[in-house]
Amino acid sequence: MVGRTAEATILAYDWDYNRSNEILRSVLADEPDYHPAQLRLALGLSFRSGGAEARQVLEQALRAHPGDYRVHATFGYAWMHEDPSASRAAFTRGMQLTSPWVDLGTLKWRGIVAMRSGDIEAAKLDFDGVLEGQPDQADVRVWRGLAFWQQGQRKSAADDWRKAYALSPEKFSRRLGDMPPKLRETMWRIASQDPEEAR
């Protein structure tokens, strides 16, 4: 169980969700209540737009582990493509179960869902919280820069994008793939430009 779940986790980190999910389904066929496989499968399904199936897996996990913050937070991923309000509520519930400790990954994703649903201020608050704890989070700087950009705060957006690019050109480039072409060009131009040249 452990070995196959670990293999599936590695495949998911390599973006091979189909193979990862296939392995996890076989683990759960052998041991339906194996908690690590339930969580990993639900995550994989959520990122492959399989929210309904992910929620079924999580309902089973929740019956066995009602106080596990990871189950509640993973519901946030399972709802994010279909119901942003339910997604944010699930992420919030997961964080309430860990209070006063904050899971920064959950906070980041709650911010992304807020951003995608147009609640820019809430998104910025979540991104600020992540960056307070982990200032070198390049992808969060990209998202917060986008929030600043949408509010017309061009200098703050440029500062975050340049910092993100300096921290990790690879992560910055990966995030650009999520953006519309015109915005992508603008972000690339700003981030790769020397701040002194921009003046």
DOFIKOL-241148 format. One record per residue: residue number from 1; residue in one letter; x, y, z of N, C-alpha, C, O in turn. Coordinates in Angstrom, 3 decimals, padded with zeros to 6 digits. Each point is the difference from the previous one (the first is absolute). Layout:
<rs>
seq type n.X n.Y n.Z ca.X ca.Y ca.Z c.X c.Y c.Z o.X o.Y o.Z
NUM A X Y Z X Y Z X Y Z X Y Z
...
</rs>
This chain:
<rs>
seq type n.X n.Y n.Z ca.X ca.Y ca.Z c.X c.Y c.Z o.X o.Y o.Z
1 M 000.827 -001.204 000.000 -000.827 001.204 000.000 000.860 001.252 000.000 -000.157 000.882 -000.844
2 V 001.081 -000.821 001.821 000.827 001.188 000.160 000.839 000.236 -001.251 000.077 001.123 -000.499
3 G 000.549 -002.177 -000.004 000.852 000.137 -001.186 -000.761 000.463 -001.220 000.465 000.874 -000.731
4 R -001.635 -001.455 000.504 -000.783 000.405 -001.178 -000.541 001.414 000.156 -000.068 000.748 -000.976
5 T -000.319 -000.375 002.194 -000.481 001.363 000.229 001.140 000.997 -000.194 -000.204 001.076 -000.564
6 A 001.385 -001.424 001.022 001.168 000.872 -000.205 000.304 000.140 -001.485 000.282 001.101 -000.473
7 E -000.337 -002.208 -000.269 000.228 000.055 -001.446 -001.026 000.908 -000.676 000.345 000.793 -000.875
8 A -001.591 -000.912 001.280 -001.062 000.835 -000.567 000.224 001.474 000.321 -000.259 000.870 -000.832
9 T 000.740 -000.595 002.040 000.278 001.379 000.395 001.094 000.596 -000.871 -000.113 001.143 -000.444
10 I 001.165 -001.903 000.197 001.093 000.471 -000.859 -000.519 000.269 -001.407 000.347 001.014 -000.605
11 L -001.169 -001.908 000.085 -000.568 000.198 -001.341 -000.842 001.278 -000.055 000.038 000.732 -000.989
12 A -000.797 -000.471 002.056 -000.826 001.220 000.031 000.881 001.240 -000.010 -000.315 000.977 -000.679
13 Y 001.417 -001.005 001.425 000.918 001.145 -000.005 000.663 000.195 -001.359 000.449 001.098 -000.332
14 D -000.392 -002.178 -000.454 000.524 000.089 -001.369 -001.113 000.270 -001.014 000.212 -000.135 -001.206
15 W -001.396 000.515 001.692 -001.165 000.372 -000.817 -000.622 -001.179 -000.741 -000.764 000.206 -000.944
16 D 001.075 -001.442 001.351 -000.607 -001.166 -000.630 -001.172 -000.473 000.870 000.052 -001.062 000.620
17 Y -001.114 001.885 -000.595 -001.153 -000.291 000.852 -000.738 -001.260 -000.439 -000.524 -000.733 000.839
18 N 000.478 000.474 -002.139 -000.738 -001.177 -000.462 000.598 -001.283 000.578 -000.721 -000.831 000.551
19 R 002.027 000.674 -000.677 000.657 -001.206 000.528 -000.080 -000.024 001.526 -000.242 -001.049 000.597
20 S 000.446 002.218 000.036 -000.085 000.090 001.456 -001.377 -000.444 000.487 -000.111 -000.809 000.921
21 N -000.924 001.341 -001.541 -001.370 -000.340 000.416 -000.301 -001.482 -000.217 -000.702 -000.622 000.797
22 E 001.235 000.069 -001.872 -000.198 -001.429 -000.280 000.594 -000.862 001.128 -000.631 -000.949 000.465
23 I 001.838 001.291 -000.039 000.652 -000.744 001.085 -000.795 000.150 001.296 -000.216 -000.976 000.719
24 L -000.214 002.195 -000.427 -000.736 000.246 001.245 -001.342 -000.723 000.020 -000.431 -000.485 001.046
25 R -000.220 000.413 -002.181 -001.260 -000.764 -000.061 000.255 -001.477 000.312 -000.815 -000.649 000.657
26 S 001.950 000.123 -001.131 000.303 -001.413 000.281 000.337 -000.194 001.486 -000.341 -001.029 000.584
27 V 001.006 002.014 000.020 000.280 -000.075 001.441 -001.320 -000.027 000.769 -000.178 -000.808 000.912
28 L -000.743 001.693 -001.284 -001.285 000.080 000.710 -000.900 -001.192 -000.293 -000.878 -000.322 000.801
29 A 001.079 -000.330 -001.923 -000.753 -001.230 -000.266 000.425 -001.092 000.988 -000.815 -000.812 000.439
30 D 002.124 000.812 -000.098 000.519 -000.977 000.967 -000.323 000.402 001.439 -000.282 -000.858 000.837
31 E 000.323 002.146 -000.550 -000.197 000.507 001.365 -000.819 001.294 -000.083 000.576 001.088 -000.037
32 P -001.912 -001.189 000.006 -000.868 001.155 -000.262 000.155 001.177 000.976 -000.305 001.135 -000.365
33 D 000.765 -001.380 001.576 000.113 001.081 000.976 001.435 000.468 000.227 000.291 000.620 001.023
34 Y 000.610 -000.909 -001.967 001.393 000.430 000.158 000.077 001.517 -000.221 -000.047 000.498 -001.125
35 H 000.166 000.201 002.247 -000.145 001.461 000.045 000.965 000.766 -000.918 -000.455 000.874 -000.738
36 P 001.766 -001.161 000.749 000.901 000.751 -000.886 -000.384 -000.126 -001.481 000.104 000.965 -000.757
37 A -000.546 -002.159 000.352 -000.404 -000.187 -001.400 -001.286 000.758 -000.302 -000.164 000.533 -001.098
38 Q -000.749 -000.481 002.066 -001.237 000.770 -000.198 000.311 001.477 -000.260 -000.523 000.604 -000.937
39 L 001.382 -000.038 001.784 000.339 001.418 -000.141 000.717 000.274 -001.316 -000.336 000.959 -000.695
40 R 001.308 -001.777 000.347 000.765 000.204 -001.233 -000.904 -000.159 -001.223 000.101 000.785 -000.943
41 L -000.984 -001.791 000.944 -000.908 -000.194 -001.134 -000.950 001.190 -000.128 -000.232 000.494 -001.103
42 A -000.310 -000.038 002.218 -000.915 001.142 -000.050 000.701 001.235 -000.569 -000.588 000.745 -000.784
43 L 001.834 -000.532 001.175 000.758 001.122 -000.557 000.198 -000.165 -001.496 -000.244 000.925 -000.775
44 G 000.688 -002.109 000.376 000.232 -000.262 -001.423 -001.252 000.183 -000.834 000.047 000.583 -001.083
45 L -001.165 -001.079 001.585 -001.271 000.159 -000.716 -000.404 001.464 -000.069 -000.515 000.458 -001.020
46 S 000.744 000.270 002.092 -000.365 001.417 000.034 000.749 000.789 -001.061 -000.572 000.876 -000.649
47 F 001.847 -001.185 000.474 000.799 000.731 -000.977 -000.247 -000.482 -001.421 000.458 000.629 -000.954
48 R -001.163 -001.715 000.804 -000.377 -000.496 -001.330 -001.490 000.225 -000.250 -000.601 -000.666 -000.843
49 S 000.013 001.601 001.573 -001.416 000.357 -000.129 -000.942 -001.160 000.303 -001.076 -000.107 -000.589
50 G 001.482 -000.746 001.496 -000.867 -001.094 000.434 -000.551 000.270 001.381 000.069 -000.855 000.883
51 G -000.619 002.051 -000.693 -000.450 000.431 001.317 -001.046 -000.899 000.633 000.056 -000.254 001.203
52 A -001.013 -000.236 -001.989 -001.072 -000.834 000.559 000.569 -001.303 000.556 -000.359 -000.414 001.102
53 E 001.243 -000.231 -001.859 000.607 -001.240 000.485 000.900 000.278 001.205 000.035 -000.784 000.949
54 A 000.690 001.902 -000.990 000.859 000.375 001.129 -000.834 000.161 001.267 000.400 -000.448 001.075
55 R -001.549 001.084 -001.203 -000.853 000.211 001.174 -000.536 -001.320 000.549 -000.169 -000.136 001.212
56 Q -000.099 -000.837 -002.080 -000.428 -001.317 000.478 001.105 -000.658 000.828 -000.262 -000.565 001.062
57 V 001.491 000.644 -001.554 001.132 -000.564 000.733 000.148 000.712 001.345 000.257 -000.640 001.020
58 L -000.419 001.955 -001.022 000.166 000.781 001.231 -001.119 -000.247 001.003 000.243 000.011 001.207
59 E -001.451 -000.231 -001.679 -001.102 -000.321 000.916 000.324 -001.267 000.783 -000.250 -000.080 001.202
60 Q 000.807 -000.907 -001.894 000.391 -001.244 000.675 001.123 000.285 001.001 -000.022 -000.519 001.116
61 A 000.996 001.334 -001.505 001.106 000.342 000.905 -000.508 000.778 001.210 000.485 -000.191 001.115
62 L -001.461 001.066 -001.339 -000.534 000.828 001.078 -000.718 -000.837 001.056 000.054 000.319 001.187
63 R -000.723 -001.384 -001.615 -000.682 -000.875 000.966 001.005 -000.632 000.964 -000.287 -000.162 001.186
64 A 001.457 -000.191 -001.698 001.011 -000.642 000.839 000.878 001.007 000.750 000.547 -000.311 001.058
65 H -000.417 001.517 -001.614 000.917 001.002 000.574 -000.669 001.372 000.018 000.446 000.902 -000.708
66 P -001.507 -000.721 001.502 -000.770 001.249 -000.054 000.768 001.250 000.435 -000.361 001.109 -000.394
67 G 001.394 -001.270 001.186 000.742 001.166 000.472 001.298 000.248 -000.738 000.788 000.850 000.415
68 D -000.542 -001.572 -001.502 001.256 000.151 -000.744 -000.094 001.218 -000.913 -000.786 000.022 -000.947
69 Y 001.597 000.988 001.247 -000.055 001.241 -000.774 000.297 -000.251 -001.475 -000.510 000.708 -000.869
70 R 001.345 -001.726 000.583 000.355 -000.263 -001.399 -001.217 -000.426 -000.822 -000.099 000.331 -001.182
71 V -000.818 -001.057 001.801 -001.218 -000.403 -000.719 -000.828 001.244 -000.333 -000.453 000.169 -001.132
72 H 000.262 000.692 002.124 -000.799 001.210 -000.228 000.665 000.908 -001.031 -000.665 000.533 -000.889
73 A 001.984 -000.359 001.013 000.705 000.857 -000.958 -000.061 -000.594 -001.402 -000.122 000.738 -000.977
74 T 000.204 -002.052 000.866 -000.041 -000.629 -001.320 -001.373 000.170 -000.649 -000.106 000.030 -001.226
75 F -000.946 000.080 002.040 -001.304 000.355 -000.569 000.091 001.345 -000.724 -000.711 000.228 -000.979
76 G 001.580 000.658 001.457 000.195 001.282 -000.679 000.451 -000.191 -001.435 -000.485 000.683 -000.903
77 Y 001.411 -001.607 000.687 000.451 -000.289 -001.365 -001.124 -000.645 -000.811 -000.188 000.306 -001.178
78 A -000.555 -001.204 001.829 -001.048 -000.739 -000.706 -001.131 000.906 -000.473 -000.678 -000.318 -000.977
79 W 000.467 001.445 001.660 -001.073 000.922 -000.389 000.487 001.156 -000.873 -000.830 000.712 -000.566
80 M 002.130 -000.498 000.436 000.482 001.262 -000.556 -000.432 000.275 -001.435 -000.119 001.166 -000.377
81 H -000.117 -002.179 -000.428 -000.421 000.239 -001.388 -001.511 000.168 -000.139 -000.480 000.510 -001.013
82 E -000.271 -000.939 002.031 -001.453 -000.008 -000.112 -000.705 000.982 000.917 -001.029 000.564 -000.371
83 D 001.566 -000.352 001.558 -000.675 000.856 000.975 001.047 000.717 000.859 000.395 -000.499 001.053
84 P 000.056 001.688 -001.519 001.044 000.720 000.739 -000.366 000.286 001.462 000.875 -000.018 000.865
85 S -002.139 000.277 -000.583 -000.394 000.270 001.393 000.189 -001.235 000.875 000.520 000.095 001.112
86 A -000.940 -001.250 -001.613 000.192 -001.250 000.748 001.490 -000.308 000.144 000.444 -000.500 001.033
87 S 000.311 000.801 -002.070 001.442 -000.229 000.039 000.658 000.841 001.093 000.762 -000.517 000.817
88 R -001.060 001.798 -000.811 000.585 000.895 001.010 -000.429 -000.400 001.408 000.796 000.060 000.937
89 A -002.051 -000.466 -000.794 -000.489 -000.430 001.319 000.742 -001.252 000.474 000.329 -000.120 001.180
90 A -000.070 -000.804 -002.096 000.714 -001.225 000.365 001.443 000.310 000.386 000.511 -000.545 000.979
91 F 000.147 001.414 -001.740 001.362 000.391 000.361 000.005 000.672 001.377 000.880 -000.255 000.821
92 T -001.865 001.108 -000.582 -000.096 000.698 001.285 -000.209 -000.995 001.134 000.639 000.113 001.046
93 R -001.531 -001.091 -001.241 -000.251 -001.017 001.035 001.280 -000.773 000.304 000.313 -000.254 001.164
94 G 000.418 -000.116 -002.197 001.262 -000.702 000.212 000.965 000.823 000.837 000.679 -000.536 000.876
95 M -000.615 001.840 -001.140 000.905 000.863 000.763 -000.493 000.199 001.428 000.809 000.130 000.918
96 Q -002.112 -000.104 -000.720 -000.538 000.137 001.361 000.408 -001.187 000.863 000.219 000.146 001.202
97 L -000.118 -001.307 -001.812 000.364 -001.203 000.751 001.476 -000.016 000.408 000.397 -000.782 000.864
98 T 000.407 001.634 -001.477 001.424 000.042 000.351 000.373 001.249 000.794 001.153 000.156 000.402
99 S -002.112 000.727 -000.176 000.274 001.270 000.668 000.651 -000.236 001.359 -000.426 -000.903 000.721
100 P 001.432 001.672 -000.349 000.513 001.219 -000.617 001.017 -000.239 -001.114 000.400 000.945 -000.680
101 W 000.027 -002.205 000.482 000.910 -000.290 -001.101 -000.754 000.159 -001.322 -001.165 -000.386 -000.099
102 V 001.816 000.943 -000.903 -000.632 000.196 -001.304 000.749 -000.817 -001.046 001.216 000.128 -000.145
103 D -001.943 -000.960 -000.575 000.574 -000.733 -001.116 000.088 000.965 -001.179 -001.024 000.383 -000.566
104 L 002.241 000.012 000.195 000.172 001.031 -001.020 -000.436 -000.460 -001.389 -000.411 000.820 -000.821
105 G 000.495 -002.109 000.555 -000.486 -000.510 -001.288 -001.505 000.175 -000.125 -000.501 000.392 -001.054
106 T -000.214 -000.682 002.126 -001.452 000.189 000.008 -000.342 001.478 -000.141 -000.929 000.357 -000.725
107 L 001.672 000.498 001.410 -000.233 001.441 -000.078 000.233 000.505 -001.418 -000.763 000.824 -000.504
108 K 001.819 -001.317 -000.140 000.293 000.390 -001.385 -001.157 -000.355 -000.921 -000.458 000.831 -000.785
109 W -000.014 -002.076 000.885 -001.060 -000.435 -000.908 -001.322 000.711 000.292 -000.776 000.257 -000.920
110 R 000.513 000.060 002.178 -001.205 000.785 000.292 000.112 001.368 -000.674 -000.985 000.523 -000.521
111 G 002.177 000.046 000.534 000.223 001.275 -000.675 -000.189 -000.107 -001.505 -000.571 000.898 -000.620
112 I 001.043 -001.983 000.031 -000.153 -000.189 -001.449 -001.475 -000.120 -000.363 -000.451 000.582 -000.987
113 V -000.298 -001.335 001.783 -001.444 -000.122 -000.270 -000.686 001.353 000.159 -000.868 000.349 -000.800
114 A 001.244 000.414 001.819 -000.566 001.341 000.182 000.324 000.867 -001.210 -000.857 000.729 -000.500
115 M 002.083 -000.811 000.040 000.435 000.784 -001.167 -000.821 -000.368 -001.226 -000.493 000.877 -000.710
116 R 000.349 -002.159 000.464 -000.740 -000.458 -001.181 -001.480 000.373 000.069 -000.661 000.126 -001.031
117 S 000.145 000.047 002.241 -001.422 000.366 000.119 -000.186 001.508 000.163 -001.111 000.465 000.253
118 G 002.201 000.302 -000.399 -000.115 001.454 -000.027 000.115 000.703 001.340 -000.170 001.218 000.063
119 D 000.450 -001.941 001.009 000.143 000.632 001.310 001.474 000.327 000.218 000.711 -000.701 000.721
120 I -000.269 001.786 -001.362 001.410 000.358 -000.049 000.551 000.321 001.393 001.110 -000.409 000.339
121 E -001.884 001.137 000.463 000.485 000.367 001.338 000.234 -001.232 000.873 001.024 -000.095 000.677
122 A -001.959 -000.839 -000.691 000.173 -001.230 000.781 001.204 -000.788 -000.508 000.760 -000.563 000.788
123 A -000.596 000.527 -002.099 001.138 -000.704 -000.576 001.307 000.620 000.470 000.918 -000.712 000.407
124 K -000.830 002.037 -000.461 001.229 000.670 000.433 000.308 -000.279 001.467 001.157 -000.210 000.363
125 L -002.179 000.206 000.477 000.222 -000.308 001.418 000.589 -001.401 000.176 000.923 -000.200 000.789
126 D -001.467 -000.761 -001.532 000.533 -001.363 000.089 001.426 -000.066 -000.534 000.858 -000.636 000.613
127 F -000.593 001.285 -001.746 001.352 -000.016 -000.562 000.985 000.695 000.943 001.133 -000.453 000.163
128 D -001.571 001.556 000.458 000.854 000.686 000.987 000.347 -000.947 001.140 001.142 -000.033 000.460
129 G -002.129 -000.739 -000.002 000.237 -000.940 001.092 001.017 -001.065 -000.374 000.856 -000.360 000.807
130 V -000.951 -000.144 -002.034 000.969 -001.007 -000.449 001.396 000.612 -000.058 000.965 -000.587 000.489
131 L -000.867 001.777 -001.094 001.312 000.620 -000.182 000.615 000.465 001.312 001.221 000.121 000.109
132 E -002.061 000.140 000.881 000.525 000.333 001.327 000.756 -001.196 000.579 001.041 000.160 000.638
133 G -001.575 -001.348 -000.868 000.642 -001.209 000.517 001.066 -000.562 -000.921 000.973 -000.596 000.463
134 Q -001.149 000.781 -001.772 000.944 -000.531 -000.989 000.200 001.035 -001.106 -000.621 -000.102 -001.057
135 P 001.474 001.092 001.285 000.162 001.093 -000.966 000.571 -000.421 -001.353 -000.066 000.765 -000.962
136 D 000.622 -001.965 000.878 000.593 -000.445 -001.255 -000.937 -000.858 -000.851 000.458 -000.756 -000.857
137 Q -001.751 000.868 001.088 -000.993 -000.737 -000.796 -000.242 000.730 -001.328 -000.824 000.912 -000.078
138 A 001.554 -001.326 -000.959 -000.074 000.688 -001.292 -001.404 -000.012 -000.584 -000.477 001.026 -000.486
139 D -000.191 -002.174 000.527 -001.327 -000.066 -000.620 -001.016 000.886 000.726 -000.895 000.557 -000.636
140 V 001.021 -000.422 001.952 -000.913 000.873 000.738 000.269 001.460 -000.370 -000.924 000.809 -000.074
141 R 002.183 -000.484 -000.153 000.314 001.367 -000.440 -000.601 000.298 -001.373 -000.422 001.125 -000.267
142 V 000.385 -002.125 -000.592 -000.643 000.193 -001.311 -001.488 000.312 000.203 -000.529 000.943 -000.588
143 W -000.136 -001.744 001.425 -001.430 000.208 000.231 -000.267 001.335 000.683 -000.925 000.716 -000.384
144 R 001.723 -000.373 001.394 -000.230 001.274 000.678 000.278 001.161 -000.958 -000.698 001.013 000.031
145 G 001.710 -001.161 -000.874 000.264 001.016 -001.014 -001.197 000.194 -000.914 -000.334 001.124 -000.373
146 L -000.303 -002.220 000.018 -001.200 000.087 -000.833 -001.128 000.738 000.731 -000.732 000.783 -000.605
147 A 000.604 -001.040 001.897 -001.017 000.712 000.790 000.300 001.503 000.000 -000.898 000.817 -000.203
148 F 002.166 -000.460 000.433 000.371 001.414 -000.045 -000.304 000.597 -001.383 -000.529 001.106 -000.101
149 W 000.864 -001.839 -000.943 -000.209 000.468 -001.373 -001.482 000.294 -000.243 -000.357 001.029 -000.574
150 Q -000.488 -001.942 001.017 -001.440 000.177 -000.217 -000.558 001.179 000.777 -001.059 000.527 -000.341
151 Q 001.767 -000.111 001.383 -000.438 001.168 000.762 000.699 001.279 -000.448 -000.142 001.047 000.631
152 G 000.896 -001.139 -001.723 000.676 001.172 -000.532 001.275 000.378 000.734 000.549 001.076 -000.235
153 Q -000.067 -001.945 001.122 001.231 000.262 000.755 001.185 -000.595 -000.773 000.569 -001.022 000.382
154 R -000.220 001.700 -001.482 000.983 -000.533 -000.954 001.392 -000.181 000.612 000.658 -001.005 -000.268
155 K -000.207 001.945 001.072 001.339 -000.120 000.589 000.077 -001.209 000.935 000.969 -000.758 -000.044
156 S -001.981 000.578 000.884 -000.005 -001.146 000.915 -000.058 -001.310 -000.781 000.648 -000.978 000.375
157 A -001.424 000.956 -001.462 -000.069 -001.192 -000.850 001.372 -000.290 -000.599 000.470 -001.137 000.032
158 A 000.165 002.166 -000.574 001.312 -000.178 -000.622 001.022 -000.487 001.021 000.813 -000.873 -000.304
159 D -000.848 001.428 001.506 000.933 -000.437 001.050 -000.167 -001.487 000.304 000.985 -000.730 000.106
160 D -002.242 000.281 000.036 -000.242 -001.423 000.297 000.435 -000.883 -001.165 000.615 -001.044 000.219
161 W -000.922 001.444 -001.454 000.361 -000.825 -001.152 001.508 -000.084 -000.177 000.530 -001.062 -000.327
162 R 000.164 002.174 000.542 001.468 -000.035 -000.114 000.602 -000.903 001.085 000.924 -000.770 -000.262
163 K -001.456 000.877 001.465 000.489 -000.840 001.099 -000.277 -001.475 -000.309 000.859 -000.853 000.222
164 A -002.046 000.555 -000.728 -000.341 -001.389 -000.348 000.949 -000.531 -001.067 000.482 -001.128 000.094
165 Y -000.223 001.933 -001.091 000.903 -000.407 -001.089 001.412 -000.227 000.534 000.662 -000.967 -000.377
166 A -000.202 001.862 001.257 001.331 -000.143 000.582 000.099 -001.263 000.867 001.032 -000.670 000.008
167 L -002.100 000.352 000.714 -000.014 -001.180 000.862 -000.003 -001.292 -000.801 000.728 -000.941 000.317
168 S -001.562 000.903 -001.366 -000.134 -001.234 -000.775 -000.564 000.302 -001.389 -001.216 000.048 -000.183
169 P 002.110 000.157 -000.799 -000.489 000.229 -001.371 -000.914 -001.129 -000.484 -000.940 000.234 -000.759
170 E 001.231 -001.474 001.213 -000.813 -001.150 -000.417 -001.431 000.107 000.533 -000.957 -000.173 -000.755
171 K 000.810 000.457 002.053 -001.349 000.125 000.573 -000.723 001.202 -000.588 -001.200 -000.062 -000.269
172 F 001.921 001.143 000.072 -000.618 001.179 -000.601 -000.538 -000.352 -001.391 -001.135 000.339 -000.334
173 S 001.945 -001.011 -000.463 -000.416 -000.381 -001.354 -001.187 -000.954 000.022 -000.903 000.107 -000.831
174 R 000.903 -001.044 001.783 -001.116 -000.947 000.106 -001.308 000.742 000.295 -001.037 -000.320 -000.581
175 R 001.081 001.311 001.480 -001.194 000.786 000.328 -000.474 000.800 -001.207 -001.201 000.201 -000.177
176 L 002.138 000.259 -000.656 -000.405 000.762 -001.185 -000.934 -000.806 -000.890 -000.862 000.559 -000.678
177 G 001.036 -001.872 000.685 -000.866 -000.858 -000.809 -001.461 000.066 000.402 -000.873 -000.381 -000.779
178 D 000.593 000.865 001.994 -001.378 000.127 000.481 -000.656 001.304 -000.453 -001.199 000.196 000.202
179 M 001.978 000.690 -000.810 -000.481 001.352 -000.279 -000.384 000.176 -001.468 000.522 -000.699 -000.868
180 P -001.439 001.638 000.589 -000.327 000.316 -001.397 001.239 000.542 -000.718 000.869 000.591 000.641
181 P -000.773 -000.785 -001.972 001.217 000.360 -000.743 000.486 001.443 000.197 001.193 000.220 000.211
182 K -002.085 000.748 -000.277 000.442 001.391 000.121 000.579 000.273 001.395 001.038 000.648 000.128
183 L -001.704 -001.137 000.895 000.500 000.173 001.361 001.322 -000.738 000.182 000.914 000.501 000.655
184 R -000.820 -001.685 -001.234 001.236 -000.781 000.079 001.180 000.795 -000.564 001.073 000.038 000.603
185 E -001.274 000.592 -001.757 001.056 000.815 -000.602 000.387 001.159 000.913 001.183 000.292 000.176
186 T -002.178 000.362 000.398 000.258 001.129 000.902 000.776 -000.461 001.230 000.981 000.627 000.400
187 M -001.428 -001.720 000.188 000.668 -000.513 001.199 001.449 -000.377 -000.303 000.900 000.310 000.780
188 W -000.675 -000.977 -001.914 001.350 -000.412 -000.366 000.887 001.224 -000.207 001.130 000.044 000.488
189 R -001.644 000.945 -001.210 000.779 001.214 -000.262 000.384 000.694 001.299 001.147 000.409 000.179
190 I -002.112 -000.280 000.725 000.255 000.681 001.277 000.966 -000.790 000.867 000.947 000.563 000.549
191 A -001.180 -001.862 -000.422 000.803 -000.816 000.922 001.443 -000.143 -000.453 000.911 -000.038 000.827
192 S -000.699 -000.040 -002.127 001.358 -000.232 -000.493 000.769 001.292 -000.232 001.177 -000.034 -000.360
193 Q -001.826 001.164 000.562 000.638 001.293 -000.202 000.715 000.456 001.282 -000.528 -000.132 001.104
194 D 001.691 000.650 -001.275 000.749 000.568 001.129 -000.783 001.204 000.526 -000.370 000.876 -000.783
195 P 000.108 -000.813 002.105 -000.772 001.115 000.558 000.603 001.356 -000.329 -000.733 000.977 -000.155
196 E 002.072 -000.896 000.044 000.634 001.280 -000.347 -000.336 000.421 -001.421 -000.169 001.187 -000.278
197 E 000.072 -002.169 -000.631 -000.345 000.287 -001.398 -001.440 000.475 -000.106 -000.341 000.763 -000.904
198 A -000.505 -001.212 001.826 -001.430 000.317 -000.061 -000.259 001.461 000.338 -001.071 000.525 -000.306
199 R 002.034 000.135 000.930 -000.216 001.387 000.421 000.120 000.965 -001.123 -000.156 001.204 000.202
</rs>
